[in-house]
Amino acid sequence: MLEHDNPFWRFSLRLYGIERIKHACLRLQDECQANVNLLLFAIWAAQQHLRFLPDRAHQQPQLEAWHQDYTCILRRQRRQLKVLADKGEPDEKEGLLHQMKQLIAEAELLSEKQEQAMLYFHYRQRQGLTPCEDRQAALIENLARCLAADSSPDPETLHILLTVVLDDAEAAEASMRIIEFLAHARPEAP
């Protein structure tokens, strides 16, 4: 049974409530195809001294399916409705399109809460995770595994997320290590 109100969910609410963290997560989502829930889980798991296994995604296929089939679709609908509502009802914040956008935003949040409950279940089962004494190494590898291998994340955006756990100098070094990790993970061009 999934626990929807769990320590990871509460951690995520606190962390995502910090404006700079929220913007960093959204930027990585939009520019590097990152799942924000996985980014938050990467940080939380590292704090628990856990590292993502390279085949974590294969051990958690239902998580990716849920993310694609529900969360991403709801997000796309919400964004499209926002554009339509702003064009069609710019001065009418209570108009039908704005109301629809709000309802879809609420459904999107519930979908993300479901994803987080799935991640917490995997944490409790230790699926896709392995102990790691070096919290910084776990954080670097976890965050790198959340980003598309062919992406080029902005070092400053990574730095913002890394300062949740690391001091400023460590975060600067770690952001460069993530970029190097991704560069080595990229397939060679033919």
C-alpha positions in Angstrom: 0.0 0.0 0.0 1.3 3.4 -0.9 1.7 6.1 1.8 0.8 9.5 0.3 1.7 11.5 3.5 5.3 10.3 4.1 8.6 11.9 5.1 9.7 12.3 1.4 6.4 14.1 0.6 6.9 16.5 3.5 10.5 17.1 2.6 9.5 17.9 -1.0 6.8 20.4 0.1 9.3 22.2 2.2 12.1 22.2 -0.4 9.9 23.0 -3.4 8.4 25.9 -1.3 11.8 27.7 -1.6 11.4 29.8 -4.7 15.0 29.4 -6.0 14.7 25.6 -5.7 11.4 25.6 -7.4 12.8 27.6 -10.4 15.9 25.4 -10.6 13.8 22.2 -10.7 11.4 23.7 -13.4 14.4 24.8 -15.5 15.9 21.3 -15.4 12.5 19.9 -16.2 12.1 22.1 -19.2 15.7 22.1 -20.5 17.0 18.6 -19.5 13.8 16.6 -19.5 14.1 16.0 -15.7 11.3 14.7 -13.6 11.0 17.2 -10.7 9.8 14.4 -8.3 13.0 12.4 -9.2 15.2 15.5 -8.7 13.7 15.9 -5.2 14.0 12.2 -4.5 17.6 12.3 -5.7 18.4 14.9 -3.0 16.4 13.2 -0.3 17.9 9.7 -1.1 21.4 11.2 -0.9 20.6 12.6 2.5 19.6 9.1 3.5 23.0 7.9 2.1 21.4 6.1 -0.8 22.6 6.1 -4.4 20.5 5.4 -7.5 21.5 2.1 -9.2 22.3 2.5 -12.9 19.2 0.4 -13.8 16.9 2.1 -11.3 14.5 3.1 -14.1 14.2 -0.6 -15.2 13.4 -1.6 -11.7 10.6 1.0 -11.4 8.8 0.9 -14.8 5.4 1.8 -13.3 6.8 5.1 -12.1 7.9 6.2 -15.6 4.6 4.9 -17.1 2.6 7.0 -14.5 4.7 10.0 -15.1 4.3 9.8 -18.9 0.6 8.7 -18.9 -0.7 11.1 -16.3 1.6 13.8 -14.9 3.1 14.9 -18.2 -0.3 14.9 -20.0 -1.9 16.9 -17.2 1.0 19.4 -17.2 0.7 19.8 -21.0 -3.1 20.4 -20.7 -2.6 22.9 -17.9 0.0 24.8 -19.9 -2.2 24.9 -23.0 -5.2 26.0 -21.1 -3.2 28.8 -19.5 -2.3 30.2 -22.9 -5.9 29.9 -24.1 -7.3 31.4 -20.9 -4.8 34.3 -21.0 -5.7 35.0 -24.6 -9.5 34.5 -24.4 -10.1 35.8 -20.9 -7.2 38.0 -20.0 -9.1 40.1 -17.4 -11.4 37.4 -16.2 -9.5 35.2 -13.6 -12.7 33.4 -12.8 -13.6 32.5 -16.4 -14.3 29.0 -17.5 -10.9 28.4 -19.0 -9.1 29.7 -15.8 -11.3 27.4 -13.7 -10.5 24.4 -16.0 -6.8 25.2 -15.7 -7.0 25.4 -11.9 -8.8 22.0 -11.8 -6.2 20.4 -14.0 -3.4 22.0 -11.9 -5.0 20.3 -8.8 -5.1 17.0 -10.7 -1.5 17.4 -11.7 -0.5 17.9 -8.1 -2.4 14.8 -7.1 -0.6 12.9 -9.9 2.7 14.1 -8.6 1.8 13.1 -5.1 1.1 9.6 -6.4 4.5 9.6 -8.1 6.1 10.6 -4.8 4.2 7.8 -2.9 5.6 5.4 -5.5 9.1 6.7 -5.0 8.7 6.4 -1.2 7.6 2.8 -1.7 10.7 2.1 -3.7 12.8 3.7 -1.0 11.2 1.5 1.7 11.8 -1.6 -0.5 15.3 -0.3 -1.5 14.4 -0.9 -5.1 16.8 0.8 -7.5 18.9 2.1 -4.5 22.1 1.1 -2.8 23.8 2.3 0.3 26.5 4.9 -0.2 28.6 6.3 2.7 29.7 9.3 0.6 26.6 11.6 0.6 28.2 14.0 -1.9 29.0 11.2 -4.4 25.4 9.9 -4.0 24.0 13.3 -4.6 26.1 13.9 -7.8 25.2 10.5 -9.3 21.6 10.7 -8.3 21.1 14.1 -9.8 23.0 13.2 -13.0 20.8 10.1 -13.5 17.7 12.4 -13.4 18.9 14.4 -16.4 18.7 13.4 -20.1 22.1 12.0 -21.1 22.2 14.4 -24.1 21.3 17.4 -22.0 23.6 20.3 -21.1 22.4 21.6 -17.7 23.3 25.1 -16.6 26.0 24.8 -13.9 24.3 27.6 -11.8 21.0 25.8 -11.9 22.7 22.6 -10.6 24.6 24.7 -8.0 21.3 25.9 -6.6 20.0 22.4 -6.0 23.3 21.1 -4.7 23.5 23.8 -2.0 20.5 22.1 -0.3 23.1 19.5 0.9 26.5 20.9 0.2 28.3 24.1 1.0 28.9 26.6 -1.7 32.4 25.4 -2.8 31.4 21.8 -2.7 28.3 22.6 -4.8 30.3 24.4 -7.4 32.6 21.4 -7.8 29.7 18.9 -7.7 27.9 20.8 -10.5 30.9 20.4 -12.7 31.2 16.7 -11.9 27.5 16.2 -12.9 28.2 17.9 -16.2 31.3 15.6 -16.7 29.2 12.6 -15.7 26.7 13.4 -18.4 29.4 14.1 -21.0 30.8 10.6 -20.4 27.3 9.0 -20.5 26.6 10.5 -24.0 26.7 8.0 -26.8 29.5 8.7 -29.3 28.4 10.3 -32.5 28.8 8.0 -35.6 
